Amino acid sequence: MPEMAPSKELRREFAHGAGFPMPEYLRRFKAEMGALERKHLVRFVADLSRHVNVDIAVGCYCRDEDVCHRSVLRELFMKEGVEVGRR
């Protein structure tokens, strides 16, 4: 679901050394996820997980989840009441 990833613009800026650190990247991604359409998507996926008993997996190439957009998604799903694990 590309809507749950950082925007192309944000990824491009970060990859081309726009001069902002990882915490700023994650803050900006969190702001992107605050858009109404993305909030609805997070709620929809959370509802699937809770009410239809569907496991959700979020994958990425980053080695450390704590400095990856997955950490933001984990936080958002937890706020929606989804039981979250790490592998």
C-alpha positions in Angstrom: 0.0 0.0 0.0 2.0 3.0 -1.2 -0.3 5.3 0.8 1.3 4.0 4.0 4.8 4.9 2.8 6.5 8.2 2.9 5.6 10.3 -0.2 7.9 10.3 -3.2 8.8 13.9 -2.5 9.8 13.2 1.1 11.9 10.2 0.1 13.6 12.1 -2.7 14.4 15.1 -0.4 15.9 12.8 2.2 17.8 10.6 -0.2 19.3 13.7 -1.9 20.7 15.0 1.4 18.3 17.9 1.9 20.0 18.5 5.2 17.5 17.1 7.7 18.2 14.3 10.2 16.2 11.1 10.6 14.0 12.5 13.4 12.9 15.2 11.1 12.2 12.7 8.3 10.0 10.7 10.7 8.2 13.8 12.0 7.4 14.8 8.4 6.2 11.3 7.6 4.0 11.4 10.7 2.6 14.7 9.4 1.9 13.1 6.0 0.0 10.3 7.8 -2.1 12.9 9.5 -3.9 13.6 6.2 -7.5 12.6 6.4 -7.3 9.9 3.6 -4.3 8.3 5.3 -6.0 8.4 8.7 -9.0 6.6 7.2 -6.7 4.0 5.7 -4.9 3.3 9.0 -8.3 3.0 10.7 -9.5 0.6 8.0 -6.5 -1.6 8.3 -6.7 -1.5 12.1 -10.4 -2.5 11.9 -9.4 -5.5 9.7 -6.8 -6.6 12.2 -9.2 -6.3 15.2 -12.5 -7.4 13.8 -11.7 -9.8 11.0 -8.7 -11.2 12.9 -6.3 -10.5 10.1 -2.6 -10.2 10.8 -0.9 -7.2 9.3 2.8 -7.2 8.2 4.7 -4.1 7.4 7.9 -4.6 5.4 10.7 -2.4 4.5 14.4 -2.5 3.5 15.5 -0.5 6.6 17.5 -2.6 9.1 16.5 -0.7 12.2 12.8 -0.2 12.7 13.4 2.5 15.2 14.8 4.8 12.5 12.3 3.8 9.8 8.8 4.8 8.8 7.6 1.4 10.3 8.1 2.9 13.8 5.5 5.6 12.9 3.1 3.0 11.5 3.5 0.9 14.6 2.6 3.9 16.8 -0.4 4.8 14.6 -1.7 1.2 14.7 -1.2 1.0 18.5 -3.2 4.2 18.9 -6.0 2.4 17.0 -5.9 -0.5 19.5 -4.0 -3.0 17.3 -1.8 -5.5 19.2 1.7 -4.9 17.7 4.6 -7.3 17.7 8.2 -7.0 16.4 10.3 -9.5 14.6 
